[in-house]
């Protein structure tokens, strides 16, 4: 329908985004690698673009980046039809909307939702998908639509369209879609069926994937006809009673969440093991991006409770908070132990997920599988890694910004919680698990200008003299490495909760540290990041999680007397895991001594509460002479 608009061409399925995103995250996508990947991809033949013309178009992109390369591809495709706007229809891209949003911020996403039982009828005999297994089809549909809705919170422009409404009243729905896309509505959209055959004739098939052009044309054959209302509710005639019961038992809750009625009573719904969770937020302001983050968080948790700082809140924040939830409260005494207890006591669920207004949940939270973790009786709380996002959209991939451990997911037992002061951690009775992929994304560094961050430092310093942790907010002052956010992380209970037990002396002797780069001169109290490499030739996986974490650390000694000046330096984590027979690169975090002079810096591995590795294997100690000049 949209392809029939005089201004828009919708390309046939491209399918190559996943490989592009993976390549961008690892080695980066160059002009040459982009051209090679796209033109050698199995879908290239469907676009009828001359490879030479494509190459020359890419040569005009200067400097080259992935977003502009994609824009040039789509514009070249649309120009075949004399059109200026373009669209993309690869269904699986719903799973990577956040990554697409990062590459193409102007993207508008349309999610067409159809009764899952009709989806099962349509897909059960096709060559892809879950086959004729109704239970598998129900799982596939229910998981898929929920995941996309969860991800929609990351999208600036997202619209849901109900398939049945589109079929029954296409003019009304298409007008709304055109408004969403900034297009002028035209009745040409309703005449799509008159040109569908010509468009389908362009399909060549995907030989590498074993899919023929004839299979594609069969799949899209109904596009050669006007909307067919009899396609809605087919499941009532084409699924047996038992099949309907199975589908609704598995995906009935999702059907009702999306507005579909059930054939059987809700008591028949399958309830997977689940523990209720409250999302808890204290804020004095909600930015435009934060509204998306918390709309998505609201879909992930069972309830959202927002406390607003009565001394600093404005009317707009009140209105925005009430838009997200009807459980909005006012309090004073920002960050005090009393207000924190009051906030937790207001939560009505067994678990609490505590968030700040400049924080976003990573993609691993999306499908709800993380709630399996809450069934583990040995844990009273979980410590989550936090990524500090910089203006480029990447995150600071080195200590102390990553992993910045935060105790944010905990059982709702206020009498067992010691509430912290500013920049301190919750202390909770019972066992704590350190998480791997369930990360929080912290956006303070790009939401706030340097001046605003300086004011934040001043306020924190007034609240807690000496505890403002100013270096966190002045990241521009340091030569730091950043990394692209991981794409499509999925929760897996098997390796989510990290654990480090005691290493034997023999195992310690097989884990070695090698420092690759070290500055020869520093200023007093200067932060710096030695480049190091850790090699694990033992039979144990190592990490920096409890109960006995392994860290990188250092000692400072006076060069002449070898007198210890600093014995316990700042710790750098090995995160998430270093497997046997593997090596990892680490940027160690360190600080120079307070006074000028000649020093020896000794870098080493340590297992907390057990031993320094160099005590077991002396060659493990790396020593460097460093001058500190003030």
C-alpha positions in Angstrom: 0.0 0.0 0.0 2.7 2.5 1.0 4.7 1.5 -2.1 1.8 2.8 -4.2 2.1 6.3 -2.8 3.5 8.7 -5.5 6.3 9.7 -3.1 7.4 6.4 -1.6 9.1 3.2 -2.8 9.3 0.3 -0.4 12.2 -2.0 -1.1 11.9 -5.8 -1.2 13.3 -7.5 1.9 17.0 -6.6 2.4 17.9 -9.0 5.3 21.4 -7.7 5.5 21.1 -5.4 8.6 22.1 -8.1 11.1 25.5 -8.6 9.5 26.0 -4.9 9.0 25.2 -4.2 12.7 27.5 -7.0 13.9 30.3 -5.7 11.7 29.8 -2.2 12.8 30.0 -3.3 16.5 33.2 -5.3 16.0 35.5 -3.8 13.3 33.4 -1.0 11.8 31.8 -0.8 8.4 33.9 1.0 5.7 32.8 2.1 2.3 34.4 -0.9 0.7 33.1 -3.5 3.2 29.6 -2.0 2.9 29.6 -2.2 -0.9 30.9 -5.8 -0.8 28.5 -7.0 1.8 25.4 -5.5 0.2 26.2 -6.5 -3.4 27.2 -10.1 -2.4 24.2 -10.6 -0.2 21.6 -13.1 -1.3 18.9 -10.4 -1.6 20.9 -8.1 -4.0 19.3 -9.5 -7.2 15.9 -8.2 -6.1 16.8 -4.6 -6.2 17.7 -4.1 -9.9 20.4 -1.7 -9.0 23.6 -1.6 -11.2 26.6 -2.4 -9.0 28.7 0.2 -10.8 26.1 2.9 -10.2 25.9 1.8 -6.6 29.7 2.0 -6.2 29.8 5.5 -7.7 26.9 6.7 -5.4 28.8 5.4 -2.4 32.0 7.2 -3.5 30.1 10.5 -3.1 29.5 9.8 0.6 32.2 11.7 2.4 33.1 11.0 5.1 31.6 7.5 4.9 29.4 6.1 7.7 26.9 3.3 7.8 23.9 5.5 8.1 24.7 7.6 5.0 25.7 4.4 3.1 22.2 3.0 3.8 20.5 6.2 2.9 22.3 6.3 -0.4 21.3 2.7 -1.1 17.6 3.4 -0.4 17.6 6.7 -2.4 19.1 5.0 -5.3 16.4 2.3 -5.2 13.6 4.9 -4.9 15.0 6.9 -7.8 14.2 3.9 -10.0 10.6 4.9 -9.6 11.0 8.6 -9.6 10.3 8.8 -5.8 11.9 10.7 -3.0 10.8 8.7 0.1 11.7 5.1 0.9 10.6 2.3 3.1 11.9 -1.0 4.4 9.8 -4.1 5.1 12.0 -6.9 6.4 9.9 -8.3 9.3 12.8 -9.5 11.5 14.1 -6.0 11.8 11.5 -5.4 14.5 13.9 -7.2 16.8 16.7 -4.7 16.2 14.8 -1.4 16.2 17.1 0.2 18.8 20.1 -0.5 16.6 18.4 0.8 13.5 17.3 3.9 15.5 20.9 4.6 16.4 22.0 4.3 12.8 19.0 6.1 11.2 17.6 8.4 13.8 14.9 9.6 11.4 13.4 6.1 11.1 9.7 5.7 11.6 8.6 2.2 12.7 5.2 0.7 11.9 4.3 -2.5 13.8 1.3 -4.4 12.3 -0.3 -6.6 14.9 -2.6 -9.4 13.8 -4.6 -11.9 15.9 -2.0 -14.6 16.7 -4.4 -17.4 15.9 -4.8 -16.1 12.3 -1.1 -15.8 12.1 -0.8 -19.4 13.1 -3.3 -20.4 10.3 -1.3 -18.4 7.7 2.1 -19.7 8.8 1.5 -23.3 9.7 2.0 -24.7 6.2 4.8 -22.3 5.1 8.4 -23.4 4.6 9.7 -21.0 7.4 8.7 -20.5 11.0 7.5 -23.1 13.5 5.8 -25.5 11.1 2.4 -27.1 12.0 3.1 -27.2 15.8 0.4 -24.9 17.3 2.2 -24.6 20.6 5.4 -23.5 18.9 3.4 -21.0 16.7 1.8 -19.6 19.8 5.2 -19.2 21.6 6.7 -17.6 18.4 3.8 -15.1 18.0 3.5 -14.2 21.7 7.2 -13.7 22.2 7.6 -11.8 19.0 4.9 -9.2 19.4 5.8 -8.6 23.1 9.4 -8.1 22.3 8.7 -5.5 19.6 6.4 -3.6 21.9 9.0 -3.6 24.6 11.7 -2.4 22.2 9.3 0.4 21.0 10.2 2.4 24.0 13.6 3.1 22.4 12.0 4.5 19.2 11.4 8.1 18.7 8.7 7.3 16.0 6.7 4.1 16.6 3.1 3.3 15.6 1.1 0.2 16.1 -1.5 -0.8 13.4 -4.1 -3.4 14.0 -4.3 -5.7 10.9 -8.0 -6.3 11.2 -8.8 -2.5 11.3 -6.6 -2.0 8.3 -8.5 -4.6 6.3 -12.0 -3.5 7.4 -11.4 0.3 7.1 -8.3 0.8 5.1 -9.0 4.5 4.2 -9.2 5.5 7.9 -6.1 3.6 8.9 -4.0 4.7 5.9 -4.9 8.3 6.6 -3.5 7.9 10.2 -0.4 6.2 8.8 0.2 9.0 6.3 -0.1 11.6 9.0 2.4 9.6 11.1 4.9 9.5 8.2 4.3 13.1 7.1 2.8 12.0 3.8 -0.3 13.5 2.1 -3.0 10.8 1.9 -4.0 9.7 -1.6 -6.5 7.1 -2.9 -3.6 5.6 -4.9 -2.7 3.6 -1.7 -6.0 1.7 -2.2 -5.0 0.7 -5.7 -1.9 -1.3 -4.7 -3.4 -4.5 -6.1 -3.3 -3.1 -9.7 0.5 -2.9 -9.7 1.4 -5.7 -7.2 2.0 -8.3 -10.0 4.6 -6.0 -11.7 6.4 -5.4 -8.4 6.4 -9.2 -7.5 7.9 -10.0 -10.9 11.1 -8.2 -9.7 11.7 -11.0 -7.2 14.5 -13.3 -8.3 14.5 -15.7 -5.4 17.3 -16.4 -2.9 19.3 -19.3 -4.3 21.7 -19.3 -1.4 18.8 -19.6 1.0 17.0 -22.2 -1.1 14.0 -20.0 -1.7 12.6 -19.6 -5.2 10.9 -16.6 -6.8 7.8 -18.7 -7.2 7.7 -19.3 -3.4 7.9 -15.5 -2.8 5.2 -14.8 -5.3 2.9 -17.4 -3.7 3.6 -15.9 -0.3 2.5 -12.4 -1.5 -0.2 -13.5 -3.9 -3.0 -11.9 -2.0 -1.5 -8.4 -2.6 -2.9 -8.7 -6.1 -6.4 -8.4 -4.7 -8.1 -5.7 -2.6 -8.3 -6.2 1.2 -10.1 -9.4 2.0 -12.2 -9.2 5.2 -12.7 -12.9 5.2 -9.0 -13.2 6.2 -9.9 -12.0 9.7 -11.1 -14.6 12.1 -10.1 -17.6 9.9 -8.9 -19.4 13.0 -12.5 -20.0 14.1 -13.1 -22.3 11.1 -9.5 -23.6 10.4 -8.3 -24.4 13.9 -9.8 -27.3 15.9 -11.1 -26.7 19.4 -8.0 -28.4 20.8 -5.7 -26.2 18.7 -7.5 -23.1 19.8 -7.2 -24.2 23.5 -3.5 -24.9 23.1 -2.8 -21.5 21.5 -4.8 -19.6 24.1 -3.3 -21.6 27.0 0.2 -20.4 25.9 -0.5 -17.0 24.4 -3.9 -16.1 25.8 -2.5 -13.4 28.0 -0.7 -11.7 25.1 -3.9 -11.9 23.0 -5.9 -10.1 25.7 -3.1 -7.6 26.2 -3.4 -6.7 22.5 -7.2 -6.4 22.6 -8.3 -9.8 21.2 -11.1 -11.8 22.9 -10.5 -15.4 23.9 -12.6 -18.4 22.9 -12.0 -19.9 26.4 -12.0 -18.5 29.8 -8.9 -16.7 31.1 -8.6 -19.3 33.9 -7.2 -21.6 31.2 -4.2 -19.3 30.5 -0.8 -20.7 31.2 1.0 -18.8 33.9 4.7 -19.3 33.7 6.7 -18.9 36.9 6.6 -15.2 37.6 7.3 -12.9 40.5 5.7 -9.4 40.5 8.2 -6.5 40.2 7.7 -2.8 40.8 9.7 -0.3 38.8 10.6 2.5 41.3 11.7 6.0 40.2 12.6 9.2 42.1 12.9 12.2 39.8 12.8 16.0 39.5 12.6 16.0 35.7 11.7 13.6 32.8 13.3 14.4 29.5 11.8 13.5 26.1 14.1 10.4 25.8 13.3 9.4 29.3 9.6 9.2 28.5 10.4 6.5 26.0 12.7 4.6 28.4 10.1 4.5 31.1 7.2 3.6 28.8 9.3 0.6 27.9 10.2 -0.1 31.5 6.5 0.1 32.4 5.8 -2.7 29.9 8.6 -4.8 31.4 7.6 -4.6 35.1 4.2 -5.1 36.8 3.8 -1.6 38.2 5.6 1.7 38.0 5.8 3.9 41.0 7.2 7.4 40.6 8.2 9.8 43.4 8.8 13.4 42.5 11.1 15.7 44.4 8.6 18.3 45.8 11.3 20.9 46.2 12.5 20.9 42.6 9.7 19.4 40.5 7.7 21.5 37.9 4.3 21.1 36.4 5.6 19.5 33.2 7.3 16.7 35.2 4.1 16.1 37.2 2.2 15.8 33.9 4.7 13.5 32.3 4.9 11.3 35.4 1.1 11.0 35.5 1.2 10.0 31.8 3.4 7.0 32.7 1.5 5.8 35.7 -1.3 6.7 38.1 1.0 6.0 41.1 2.8 9.3 41.5 3.8 10.6 44.9 5.5 13.8 46.1 8.2 13.8 48.8 11.0 16.0 50.1 14.5 15.3 51.4 16.1 14.1 48.2 18.1 10.9 48.6 17.7 10.7 52.4 17.5 7.3 54.0 14.0 8.1 55.3 12.7 9.0 51.8 14.3 5.9 50.3 12.6 3.7 52.9 9.3 5.5 52.2 9.6 4.8 48.5 10.3 1.1 48.9 7.4 0.7 51.4 5.1 2.2 48.8 5.8 -0.7 46.4 3.3 -3.5 46.5 5.3 -6.3 44.9 7.8 -8.9 46.1 10.7 -7.4 44.1 11.7 -3.8 43.4 13.7 -2.5 40.4 15.1 0.9 41.3 15.9 3.3 38.5 16.9 6.9 38.0 15.3 9.3 35.4 18.4 9.3 33.2 18.6 5.5 33.1 17.4 3.0 30.5 17.1 -0.8 30.6 19.4 -2.7 28.2 17.9 -5.0 25.6 18.4 -8.2 27.7 15.4 -7.2 29.8 13.0 -7.3 26.9 11.4 -10.8 26.7 10.7 -11.3 30.4 12.9 -14.4 30.8 15.0 -12.5 33.4 12.2 -13.2 35.9 13.4 -16.7 36.1 16.3 -15.3 38.1 13.9 -14.1 40.8 12.9 -17.7 41.5 16.4 -18.5 42.9 15.8 -18.6 46.7 19.5 -18.0 47.6 19.4 -14.4 46.4 17.9 -11.4 48.1 19.2 -8.9 45.6 21.1 -8.6 42.3 23.8 -6.2 41.4 23.6 -4.8 37.9 26.3 -3.5 35.6 25.8 0.1 34.5 27.0 1.6 31.2 27.7 5.3 31.0 26.6 6.5 27.5 28.5 9.3 25.8 27.2 11.7 23.1 28.2 9.4 20.3 25.7 6.8 21.6 28.6 4.5 22.6 29.6 3.7 26.2 32.8 4.1 28.2 34.1 0.5 28.1 36.7 0.9 30.9 36.8 1.2 34.7 35.4 2.9 36.7 32.6 3.5 34.2 32.2 -0.1 33.2 31.0 -2.2 34.9 29.7 0.4 37.3 28.0 -2.1 39.7 24.7 -0.9 41.1 22.4 -2.8 43.6 19.1 -2.1 41.9 17.0 -5.3 41.9 16.1 -6.5 45.4 13.4 -8.2 47.4 10.9 -5.9 49.0 12.0 -6.4 52.6 12.6 -2.8 54.0 13.6 -4.2 57.4 16.5 -6.0 55.8 17.8 -3.0 53.8 20.4 -0.4 55.0 19.5 2.6 52.9 22.6 4.5 51.6 23.7 8.1 51.5 24.7 9.8 48.3 26.9 7.7 46.0 26.7 4.8 48.3 25.3 1.3 47.6 22.3 -0.3 49.2 23.3 -2.9 51.8 20.9 -5.8 51.9 20.9 -8.9 54.1 21.2 -12.2 52.3 23.0 -13.4 49.2 23.6 -11.1 46.2 24.1 -12.1 42.6 26.2 -10.1 40.2 24.6 -9.9 36.7 26.2 -10.2 33.3 23.7 -8.9 30.6 21.0 -7.2 32.7 22.6 -3.9 32.4 21.4 -0.3 33.0 22.3 2.4 30.5 23.2 5.7 32.2 22.6 8.8 30.0 23.7 11.6 32.3 26.9 12.3 30.2 25.0 13.2 27.0 21.7 14.5 28.4 23.6 17.2 30.3 26.1 19.7 29.0 29.5 20.1 30.7 28.2 23.1 32.6 25.2 21.2 33.8 27.4 18.4 35.0 29.6 20.8 36.8 26.6 22.1 38.7 25.7 18.5 39.5 29.2 18.0 40.9 28.8 21.2 43.1 25.5 20.0 44.4 26.8 16.5 45.2 29.8 18.1 46.9 27.5 20.2 49.2 25.5 17.1 50.0 28.6 15.0 50.7 31.9 16.8 50.9 34.6 14.8 49.1 32.1 12.3 47.7 31.0 13.9 44.5 33.0 11.5 42.3 33.6 14.3 39.9 35.8 12.3 37.5 32.7 10.3 36.5 31.1 13.5 35.1 34.3 14.9 33.5 35.0 12.1 31.1 36.1 14.5 28.3 39.3 15.2 30.4 40.6 11.7 30.0 41.9 9.5 27.1 39.1 6.9 27.3 38.1 4.1 25.1 34.4 3.8 24.1 32.6 0.9 22.5 29.4 0.3 20.5 26.5 -1.0 22.5 26.0 -4.7 22.0 23.2 -5.6 19.6 20.3 -7.8 20.6 21.6 -9.2 24.0 19.3 -12.0 25.2 19.0 -13.1 28.8 20.3 -16.6 29.6 20.0 -17.8 33.2 22.8 -20.3 32.6 25.5 -17.7 32.7 23.7 -14.5 33.8 24.6 -14.7 37.5 28.3 -14.6 37.9 30.2 -16.4 40.6 33.9 -16.6 41.5 35.0 -19.3 44.0 38.4 -19.8 45.5 41.3 -20.6 43.2 44.0 -23.1 44.1 47.6 -22.1 44.2 48.2 -24.2 41.1 45.4 -22.4 39.2 46.7 -19.0 40.3 50.1 -19.8 38.9 48.6 -20.4 35.5 46.8 -17.0 35.3 49.2 -14.3 34.1 49.2 -10.5 33.8 51.2 -8.7 31.1 51.3 -4.9 30.9 51.6 -3.6 27.4 51.8 0.1 27.8 52.7 2.4 30.7 53.3 6.2 31.0 56.7 7.1 32.2 55.6 10.4 33.8 52.5 11.5 35.6 51.1 14.4 37.6 50.2 14.0 41.3 46.9 12.2 41.8 46.5 11.9 38.0 44.2 9.1 36.8 45.6 6.9 34.0 44.8 3.6 32.3 47.7 1.1 31.8 47.0 -1.3 28.9 47.2 -4.8 30.2 46.5 -8.4 29.0 45.4 -11.3 31.2 45.9 -14.8 30.0 44.1 -17.7 31.7 45.8 -21.1 31.2 44.1 -22.7 34.2 41.0 -24.9 34.0 38.8 -22.4 35.7 36.8 -19.5 34.4 37.6 -16.3 36.3 35.7 -13.1 36.9 35.2 -10.3 39.4 32.0 -11.5 41.1 31.5 -12.7 44.7 32.2 -14.4 46.8 35.9 -14.2 46.0 36.4 -11.8 43.1 39.5 -11.6 41.0 40.7 -8.1 40.3 43.6 -6.2 38.8 45.3 -3.8 41.2 48.6 -2.2 42.0 51.1 -1.0 44.7 53.2 2.2 44.7 56.7 2.1 46.2 59.3 4.8 46.7 61.9 4.1 44.0 65.0 4.5 46.3 63.9 2.9 49.5 61.2 0.6 48.1 59.0 1.8 50.9 55.3 1.1 50.2 53.4 4.3 49.7 50.1 2.8 48.5 49.6 -0.9 49.0 46.0 -1.3 47.8 45.4 0.6 44.7 42.0 1.0 42.9 40.5 -2.2 41.5 39.8 -3.0 37.9 37.3 -5.8 37.1 37.6 -8.7 34.8 34.2 -8.6 33.2 32.2 -10.5 32.4 34.3 -13.7 32.2 37.7 -15.0 31.2 37.4 -18.6 30.1 40.2 -21.2 30.3 42.8 -21.0 27.5 41.6 -17.4 26.7 43.2 -14.0 26.8 41.5 -10.6 27.4 42.7 -7.0 27.0 42.0 -4.7 30.0 42.4 -1.0 30.6 43.5 -0.9 34.2 42.3 2.1 36.3 45.0 3.7 38.5 45.9 6.9 40.2 49.3 8.5 40.8 50.6 9.2 44.3 49.8 12.6 45.9 53.4 13.8 46.0 56.0 14.3 43.4 59.0 11.9 43.2 60.4 8.8 41.7 58.3 5.7 42.2 57.9 2.1 41.4 54.5 1.0 40.2 53.8 -2.7 40.7 50.7 -4.1 38.9 49.3 -7.5 39.9 46.3 -9.8 40.1 44.5 -10.4 43.4 41.8 -12.7 44.6 40.1 -10.8 47.3 40.3 -12.4 50.8 42.6 -15.1 49.3 46.0 -13.9 48.0 47.9 -11.7 45.6 48.8 -13.8 42.6 52.5 -12.7 42.7 52.8 -14.3 46.1 52.1 -17.6 44.5 54.0 -16.9 41.2 56.4 -14.0 41.6 56.9 -13.4 37.8 53.3 -12.4 37.7 54.2 -9.0 39.2 54.8 -6.3 36.6 57.1 -3.4 37.9 57.7 0.0 36.2 59.6 3.1 37.2 57.5 6.2 37.0 58.2 9.8 37.7 55.5 12.0 39.3 56.1 15.7 38.6 53.8 18.3 40.2 
